Amino acid sequence: MASLIHLLLCSSLAMAMAVAANFYQDFDLTWGDGRAKFLNNGQLLTLSLDRTSGSGFQSKKEFLFGKIDMQLKLVPGNSAGTVTAYYLSSQGPTHDEIDFEFLGNLTGDPYTLHTNVYTQGKGNREMQFKLWFDPTKDFHTYSVLWNPRHVIFKVDGTPIRDFKNLESRGIPFPKNQPMRIYSSLWNADDWATRGGLVKTNWNNAPFTASYRNFYADACIWSSGISSCAPRNSSSAVPATARGWWSQEMDTPSQDRMRWVQKNYMIYHYCTDLKRFPQGFPPECSMT
């Protein structure tokens, strides 16, 4: 019995260590002149913004498919004009990108969660939400499940958006370009809050966002080869243990997503006729 308890404790510790990734090992601080910081021996990362500069970081590794989680605690108080961006992206004019952006607001008013998907350099697929909690009071988990059939955005495990692979019907899908994880905190008061009507109040600077518990169960891309590929093969065939590779939205997940979209979605590009007077993007009639 003692051996079993010891084994369970060791297993639990190993799982906890896997979740509580070390930011030193996984990320580089890329800009901000000291405004991005590793804290608590690499268990916590903070970004800050002042009148002079924002800050940012990126992952050391590139990924091509995976389940990626990050816990964030956003800028508290009067965050109007600020944007905290957390996203995956490749590089170049035909890049792919999967975006979470958190648009700040006046004290007491809710953040706007802005999502977007770029394929082959083309975005314009924005969906926006108000969150059903205060994202500045505690850490919350923001996740991307990215497999060959779906890009699913999740908040605390609840799906809020599903970008499906509709390549068979002529819609590009992000599946060929490995992406790094990026995050930045920056001033965007020309558009971020109420269309730019509310400006950043620099008396509240520095603004700070915090990150912890990064976790990636993902296919790492290196030298043209995926870690999910069999040996001596460059084709991205996943390991059988990676359940997310073939994961679909089951009925309870679809119900939860519909609940979020019914109650908390404030913008969907597929309903913006003023923006698309010549007709909505083709995927709007397919999902």
N, C-alpha and C positions, 0 to 999 in steps of 0.2 A: 504493500500500500504506500509506504514511504517513497519507494522508487517511482510509483505511478504519479504521486503528487509532485515529486521533483520534475518528472518528465513534463507534466502539464504546466508547471510554472515556467520551465525553460521554453516550452512551445509558446506560451503566452508572451513571454519576454521577447522571443524572436519575432513574433507577429507585431508587437508594439514597436520594435526597432525598425521593422520593415516599413511601417506606416510613418513613423517619425524620422523621415529622411534627413540627412545632413546636408544643409544648403551649401556648405563649403564644397562638398563632393559633387553636387549636381548642377550648380549654377555659377555664373560669372557676373559680377557687378560691372555693367558696361558703360554707364554714364551717370553724371550727377556730382562729380567732384566731392565724394565723401558723403553725399546725402543718402546713398543706399548703404545699408549696414547689415552685417551678420552679427547676431547676438546669441547669447545662451549657448555658446560652443557650437554654433551652427544649427541650432534647433529653431531659431526664429530669424526672420529677415524683415527689415523695414525699409520702406521708401519714403522720402520726404520731398516736399515742394515748398520753395519760398519764392520771393519776387525775382531772384536771380536765375533759378534753374529748378527743374524737376529732377527725376532720377529713374533708373531702370536696371533690369537684369535680364539674362537669357540663360537657357539651359546649355550645358556643355555638350549634350548629346542631341542628335536628330532622331525623330521617330516617324515611322510609317505604319500607322494604325496602333490603337491601344486604348486603354482605359486610364484616364489621367485625372487625379484629384488634387485640389489645392484648397486649403482653408485660408480665408481672408477675413480680416476685420478692417472695415473701411474707415475713411477719414470721418471723425465725429464732428458734431456741432455744425457750424455754418461752413459747408463744403461747396457752396455754389461756385460755379466756374471751373471746378477741378474735375479731372477724369482719371480714374484708375482703370487701366487697360490690362487685361490678362488674356493671352491668346496664343494660338499656334500659327506659325507662318513659315512658308518657304521664301525664297528670294527671287527677284527678277520681275520683269514686266508681266509675265504670265503666271504669277505666283498663286498658290492656294493659301487660304487663311480661314481660321475658325476663331471667332471673336466673342469674348465677354468684355463689355465696357460698362463701367459704373459711373453714371453722371451725377455729380454732386448737386446739393440743393440747400436751400435756407434751413436753418435750425427748425426742426419739427416737421418739415416737409419730407416726403419719402424720396429716396434715391430712385433713379430710373436705371434699370438693367437693359442695356442695348446689346443685341446679338446680331451677328452677321456671318455669312459664309461667302468666301471668294473662291471661284474656280477659274483657273486659267486667266487670272488677272481681273476677272469681272465679279463685282460685289452686287450692291443694290438689292440685297435680300434682307433688309433690316426687319427685326421684330423686337419690340420693346415691352417691358413689363415693369410694374411696381411690385416690390417684394412684400410678402405677407408677414414680415418681421423687420426689426430695426437691425440692419447689417453693421452698425457701428458699436453695438453693445457687447457683442461677443463674436467669436470666430464661427463662420459657416462654410460649408464645403461646396465648392463649385467644380463640376465635373464635366468632362467630355468623354463620351463613348464613341469611338471612331473605328468602324470596321468597314469591310468592302460594301456593305449595304446601307449603312446609316451613319449620320453624325447626330448624336443625341446630346443635347444640353441638359444638365441636371443641376438642381439646387437642393442641397441636403438630401440627395437621393431621389428627389421628385423630378421627373422629366418635365421640361417646359417647352421643348422644341425638338422636332425630329426632321432633319434634312435627309430625304431618302435618295438613294441611287436610282436615278431615272435615265441613265445613259442609253438604255434601249429605246428611249423615246426622244433622244437628241439633247438631253440636258447634261452638261459636264458634271463630274463628281470628283472630289479630291481623293485620288487613289494612287498617283504615280510620283508625287513630289514629297520627299521627306521634309518634315517641319521641326523647327525648334520651338520651345516654349519661351515666350517673352512676357514681360510685364513692365509697366511704366506708370508713373504718377506725374501728371503734367497739367499746365494751365490751358484751358480751352474755353475761356469765358466769352469768346466771340460766337459760340454756338451751344455750349453744353447745357446751360440752365435756362429754360424758357426761351430757347432760340437765341440766346445771347443777350436777352434783356437784363438779366441779373449778372453782375460782374463779380469777380473774385475780390473778397475783402482781405487785403494783405495784412490787416491788423491781426488777423487770426493765424497767420503763418508762424512757424512752419506747419504745414499739413502733413499728416503721417498715416500711411496704410501699413498693415502688418500681415505677415504670411507665416504659416506653419504647416506641418504635416503634409508635405508634398508626397504623393505616391503615384508611381507610374507602373502599371502592368502593361508593357508596350513592347512593340518590335523596334529595337534600336537599329538605326541605319548607319553603317560605317563602311567606307571604301566600296560602295556600291552593293553591299550585301546586307540583308536583313538578318537580325538575330533569330527571327522566327523561321528562317529557311533551313531546310535540311543541309547537312554537311555536303560540300562539293556542289552546291546548287545556289544560284543567285535568284531563284524565283521565291517570292514571299509566301511560302506555304507555312501556316502557323503550327506551332506545337499544339498537340491535341489537348493539353491541359488548359489552354487559354480559352475559357468559356465565352469571353466577350467577342471572340472572332465571329461567331455565328449568332450572337444574341439578337433577338428581335424584341419588339415591344409587345408584351403580353397584354391581356385585356385589362387587368388592374392598372398597369402602367399607362395604358391609353386613357383610361378613365381619369387618372390623376392629372395627366397632361391636359385633357379637356377641361378639367376643373380649374387649373391654373389659367388657361387661355381664356376661359369664360369670365373669370373673376378678376384677373390681374394683368392681362395683356392690354396695352394701351395703343399699340400701333402694329399693323401688319402690312407689309409692302403690297400684298396681294389684294388689298382693299383700297389702295390710294389711287383713285382714278385721276386726281389732279396731276399726280406725278407721272402717270402712264396714260396720257390721253389717247395714244395710238393703240392701246391694248396692253393688258398685263403681261408680264413675263410668262413664257409657255408653261413653266412648272406650276403656275397658280391654278391651272385647270386640271392638274393631274394628281393633286394631293388632297 
